[in-house]
């Protein structure tokens, strides 16, 4: 049963990638997409019957973008599932701890003040550093205030997030107005700058950190029942919650660094997965990863085609989908 479900999910993911790469301002046949991919991976297997321009569009532009969408969607949804369990807060999402605010601060600093001192990696590196700095600040505030409970950690994250966003707005105010459009587009979320060499970093973080979160499914189940119950089961609630927060910060920081601020994925997807698979985090965590990847791939595909040849920020699409979802959820559960 598990093998069949895994094969079904993998097939849906491969199909979604193929469709997402094939559509756009320049439509490319589905078969041609995979022909180009096979020819790039194993030159000589297929006799090319496509133009070099189409090959460049498929392999250099669309494939990295679609794969990055899948990695970011999987990462944000995994983090959302973990945070909702350890905080017992159904509204918890990857931006809960001020991580996204720190990433925004770093990206704005790079885009409007330092310039591209590290080339194309400047914005991701600065955003990642800002996200990790914000996480360290939240954990430092929580430790100084001896706040180990979920509610107090969340409050520390919200407070730090407001302070960092205020500083980010100061950077925007003092920066070059001509760069404001780029900053706004990044803050609304976008995957258009994806390149093959960029994919290593999200994959290198999501792989081990995501697997670690999945391995903690029994602890997440215990935490979702309350700190007292978790303690009776031999778990240290404060230490376990801190470890999950650090892993979540690493994943969110690197995703925000390469995609900008994309909301609602980590908030909405775990709810849908729980409706389909139940509350056991041994199923919810991997299910959220697959569903998050599929959701963001299709959301980015919609963002590319709705006003083609222009790109709509993918954060706008996820925000609309998330708002509609929660209206439906409220209507379904009026209590």
N, C-alpha and C positions, 0 to 999 in steps of 0.2 A: 504493500500500500504506500509506504513512504517513498520507495523507489519510483513508483508510478507518478506520485505527486511531484517529486523532484524533477522527473523527466518532463512532466507537463509544464512546470514553471520554467524550466530551462528552454523548452521549445517556444513558449510564449515570449521569453526574453529575446531569443535569437530572431524570431519573427518580427518583434517590435523594433529591434535594431535595424533589420533589413528595410522595413517600411519607412522608418524615420530617416534613414540615409537616402532612400530613393525619392522622397518628396521634397519639394522646395521650389524656389524661384525657377530653377532649371530641373524639371522632372527627369529622372533617370530610371529606366526599367529595373525591376527587382532582380532579374537574372543578371543584368549587367553589373549591379552593385556587388554581388557575391563573386562574379567572374573577376572583377577588378581586385577584390580582396584576395582571392586565391592566387592571382597572378603576382600580387605584391609579396605574399608569403612564400610562394613557390614559383619563381619565374620560370616560364617555359611550359607549365602545365596546360595553359590555355592560350590559344592563339588570339591576340587582342583584336577585337572588331569595334573598338571604341576609340574616340579621339583622346589625345593627351590632356586636353582641357577637361573632359569628363573624368578621366582618371584622377586628375589633381583635385577636382571638386569632391569626389567620393573619398579618396584616401587621405588627402592633406587637410581637408576642411570639415567634412561631415562626419566621418568615422570618429575622429578624436572628440568632436563635440558630443556626439551621441553617447560614446563610452563615458565621457566625463559626466554627462547627465545621469547615467545609470549609477556611477560611483557616488555622486553627490546625493542622489535620491536614496540609495541604500544606506549611506552613512547617516543622513539626517533622520531617517525613519528608525534605524537601529537605536540611535541615541534617544529619540522620543520614547520608544518603548521602554528603555531602561530607566529613564528619568521618571516616567509616569509610575513605574513600579516602586522605585526607592523613595519617592516623595509622596506616594499615595495621592497624587494630584492629577486629575484627568486633563488638566490644561497645561501640564508641563510639556515643554518642547526644547529643542537644542539651544534656543536663545535665552533660556531661563536664567543662566548664571552670568549674564553680561558678556558672554563670549562673542556674540555677533557685534556688540557695540565696540569691543576692543578691536575686532577685525576691521570694522568701518573706520575707526580712528587711524589705524595703520595705513589703510588704503588711501584715505583722504590726505594723510601726510605725504604719501608718495606721489599721488596724482597732482597735488596742488602746490607742493613746497619743495620737495627734494629733487624732483625730476627722476628720470629713469636711470638711476645710477647703477643698477644691476641689470640693465637691459630688460628683456621681456619678463624676467622673474622679479622685477622690483615690486610690483603691486602684490603678488602672492606672498613674497617674503615679508614685506612690511605688514600685510594683513595678518599673516600667521603669527608674527611676533606680537602684534597688538592683541590678538585673541589669547595667546598664552599669558601675556602680561596681565590682561583683565582677569583671567582665571586665577592667577597667582594672587592678585589683589583681593579677589573675593574670598579666597581661602584664607588669606592673611587676616582680613577683617573678621571673618567667622572665627578664626582661632583666637584673635585678640579679645573678641566678645564672648569667647567660650560658647559659641553657638554651634552645637552639633546636631540639633534637631532639624528635620526637613524644613519646617516652616521658617526657622531663623536663617538657614542657609539660603532659602529662596529670597527672603527679605534682603539679605546681604547682597545677593546677585542683582536684585532690582535697584537697590540704592547705588551700587557701583555702576550699573548700566546707565542710570540717569546722569551721573557725574561725567562718565566718559563721553556720552552723547553730547552733553553740553560743551565739553572741550572740543569734540569733533565739529560742532556747529561754529565754534570760534575759529577753527582752522578754515572752514568754508568762508566765513565772513572776511577773514584776512587774506584769502587766496585770490588768485586771478579769476575774475568772473567768466573768462572764456573757457575755463576748465570745468565749470560747474556742471555742464551737460554730461560730461564723462563721469563725474562723481555721482550724479543722480542716477544715471543708467546702472552703474555698478551697485549702488545701494538698493536698486529695485531688482537686482539679480539678473545675471546674463552669462551665457556659456559660449559666446561667440569668439572669444580669444583662445579657445582650447587648442593645444598642440600636443603632438605625441609625447614630447619630452616632459610635458606637464603632468601626464597621467601617472607617472611613477610615484609621485608624492602622495596623492590620495589613496592609491592602491597599497603603498607601503604602510600607511597608517591604518586604513580600514581593515586590511587583512588580519593582522595580529590583534588589534584592539577590538574589532568586531567579533572575532572568534572568542576572545577572552570574555566579552559580555555574554555571549551565548553560553559559554561554559558556566557562567554564574547564574543560570536560570533557576536552580533550586533556591539560591539566596534571594533572587528577585521575587520569587513566589512567596518566600517567607516575609520579606519586607513589605509586600503588598498587603499582608494581613496585620501589619502594625509592628512597632518596635518591640513591644512586650512579647508578642508571639515569636518574633525573630530571635530575641534573646533566649527564650526558653528552648529554642531549637539549636542553641549553641553558637549563634551568630552575634558578632559585635556590631550593632546597628550603625553607630557613628563611624567606625573604621570602614565598614563595608560601603556605606553611602559615600564616604570621601573617595574611596577607590573608584567607584562607578563614576563619580563626578569628574575625576581626573581623566579617566579613559574617554568620557563623553566630551570633555574639553579638547582633548587631542584630536578626536575625530571631527568635531565641529569646527575647530580652528582651521584645519587644513581644508575642509570643504568650503568654508566661507572665504578662505584666501583665494581659491580658484574660481568660485562661482558668484561671489557677491552675496547679498542677503536675500535668501529665498525662504519665505515663511510658509507655514501651514503644513509642510510635508511631514515633519516630525510630530506635529500635533494631530493631524488627521489620519494618516496611514495606520498607526497602531490601533486606533479605534475600529477602523474597518476590518483589520486583521482579527481583532478579538471577536467581532461580530461573526466572522466566518469560522474561526478555528478555536474559540474558547479563550480562557484566561491563562492557560499554562504558558509561561514564558519560554519553555523549551520549544514551543511552536510559534509563539508570538514574535520572538526576536528574529529567527530566520525568515518567517513569513513577512515581517515588516521590511526586511532587507530586500526581498524579491519584489514586494508590492511597491516599495518606495522607488526602486529602480525603474519599474514599469511606469509608474505614475509620472515621474519627472521626465522620462524619455518622451512620453506622449504629450506632456505639458509643453516641453520645449519644441516638439514638432508643431504643435498648434501655434506657439509663439512665432515660429518661423514662417508659417503659411498664411496666418490670418490677415496680415497687412503686407504680404510679399510685394516687392523685394526687401522691404524694411523688416527689421527684427523688433518684435514687441518684447520688452523685458519679461523673462519667464516668471519673475516674482508676481507680476500682475495676474498671470494665468493661474498660478497656484493660489493667490489670494482670492480670486473669484471662485475657484473650485472649493476652497476651504470654507468661505462664507456660505455658499449654497449648501455644503455638507452639514454645517452646524445648524442651519435653519431646518434642514430635513431631520437632523437628530433631535432637535427640540420638539418638532412636530410629532416625531415618533414616540418620544418619551415626555409627555407633557408634565409629568410629576417632577 
